[in-house]
């Protein structure tokens, strides 16, 4: 499961949608990606999380994985 990191980042763009981050970013680390993901908003993070969970379930059931998240 992804977990939130409480560290600052030098990145100024959202990893998921590519928008420029103006306020405080949401920084998340997953077990399958060695680098933190930076999100511009809670909405963007929730979209990523839903897709990430779908991929985890597909992986368990040997279904189709989407490569754009991993």
C-alpha positions, 0 to 999 in steps of 0.5 A, spaced: 500 500 500 502 506 498 504 511 504 505 518 505 512 521 506 513 527 510 519 530 506 520 536 502 521 535 494 525 539 489 520 537 484 515 542 481 510 538 477 505 533 478 508 526 477 501 523 475 498 529 471 504 533 469 501 540 472 505 545 475 505 544 483 503 551 486 502 549 494 504 544 498 505 537 494 503 530 496 509 525 496 507 518 496 512 512 496 509 505 493 513 498 494 514 497 487 517 504 485 523 506 488 522 513 487 517 518 491 511 520 487 509 527 487 501 529 486 498 536 485 492 535 489 488 530 493 484 528 487 490 527 483 492 522 488 486 519 489 486 517 481 493 514 482 491 510 488 484 507 485 488 505 478 494 502 483 489 498 487 486 495 480 493 493 478 495 490 485 488 486 484 489 484 477 496 482 479 494 477 484 488 474 479 493 474 473 489 479 469 491 485 465 496 490 468 496 497 466 503 499 465 502 507 465 502 506 473 508 502 475 
